[in-house]
Amino acid sequence: MNRRIFLKGGALSLLTLGLSPSFLRRTALAMELPKAAKGKTLIVLFQRGAADALNVLVPFGDAGYYNARPQLAIATPARGNGTTGAIDLDGYFGLHPALQRFKPLWDRGLLAPIHAVGSPSATRSHFDAQDYMETGTPDKKGTTDGWLNRYLAVKGTCASCTLEAMHSPFRAVAMAAQTPRILEGASPVVAMNSIEEFSIRSNGGAADARIEALYRTGKADLVHGSGSDMFEALRVLKAANPLQYRPAAGVQYPRSPFGQRLLQIAQLVKAGVGLEVAFADVGGWDTHVNQGGAQGQLANRLRDFSDSIGALVADLGDRMDDVVILTCSEFGRTVRQNGTGGTDHGHAGAMFVIGGNRGASRKVFGRWPGLAPEQLYEGRDLALTTDFRAVFSEIAARHLGAKDGAAMFPGYTGGAGSWLGLLG
């Protein structure tokens, strides 16, 4: 059968082609999905390029910070104004002033910052460090799947998901041109640049050509699964009709690519298509030259980052009880500023956990190692005190209900005893 004729028949023509009963059952369930799907959602946001943890989550109470960064350091809350000083959290740590949208989240107990966290690997390679964080297996290059895909495989589904959600083609979505390393594996994953690109907006003509092009190229990896899964996903998305979505009153997302990715994640969450895991990444964090302090390249990136996340939280509203946002970056940067007024590749970094019905706790998590010369890793970097797998495994278990931590993170022996108590 000519593939062009097959595609022009549209999704409904699949029913006449002798497809398996299991596919038909999944499709029938999916058509009702927007009415029924409920459960927990994890949104993972990757800051590619190694975000400077010390100017993101500012240790203004540590004198070593100012000794190492005479021009680059963010001023203490007392010495700076609203645009130049750190936003005080607990009298010792503060947020970069560009992270203003995070302060209300802290005040509400929704924000859990984590310092001195990251990979135990000593690598300073962006590629290797990102690979290790996404596979969950530091220093093991032979791992073929990502830890989030292993979660999907070993857990089965979120504890409170309905039967319909278990079979949703939108259970795991990456807002990306191809499936990211963290979601590679046996479980089906949807990867798409945008919902509009993925949707059938009309019948015949240009829409058919668009679908055929997506099926042929997949934007490198549109649907990590069979061709029939793509059509199932198209039907679910059409039934949910997220293209008609409007954010909550007063919510404005940045027009940046990152802001628009988060807008579309909100569309999927609120459309009820069974979204359990979502992923998006954002670059621009490799600030070797002219990083800036309160203003500059890092500040501009952080402003878009916090404004986008702040809009997502406001848009989801009460749904944030069932949603956790996890931010991460492959490693931090050097404690001392370099000769160009920037920072080089470092070691430990910072993460944020937002939402998930955390309760009213306001605490900066992780054991602070200090910034005195003798306290630095290899004499130059923030030392690691929390393995990233402790954070990932706690979120997977306590928020999503994962049962098999050993399968998700092979070789990791930390277990529940390493958890920080991030969720209430």
Secondary structure, 3 states (H helix, E strand, C coil): CCHHHHHHCCHHHHHHCCCCHHHHHHHHHHHCHHHHCCCCEEEEEEECCCCCHHHHEECCCCHHHHHHCCCCCCECCCCCCCCCECEECCCCCEECCCCHHHHHHHHCCCEEEEEEEECCCCCCCHHHHHHHHHHCCCCCCCCCCCHHHHHHHHHCCCCCCCHHHHCCCCCEEEECCCCCHHHCCCCCEEEECCHHHHCCCCCCCHHHHHHHHHHHHHHHCCEECCHHHHHHHHHHHHHHCHHHCCCCCCCCCCCCHHHHHHHHHHHHHHHCCCCCEEEEEECCCCCCCCCCCCCCHHHHHHHHHHHHHHHHHHHHHHHHHHEEEEEEECCCECCCCCCCCCCCECCCEEEEEEECCCCCCCCCECCCCCCCHHHCECCCECCCCEEHHHHHHHHHHHHHCCCCHHHHCCCCCCCHHHCCCCCC
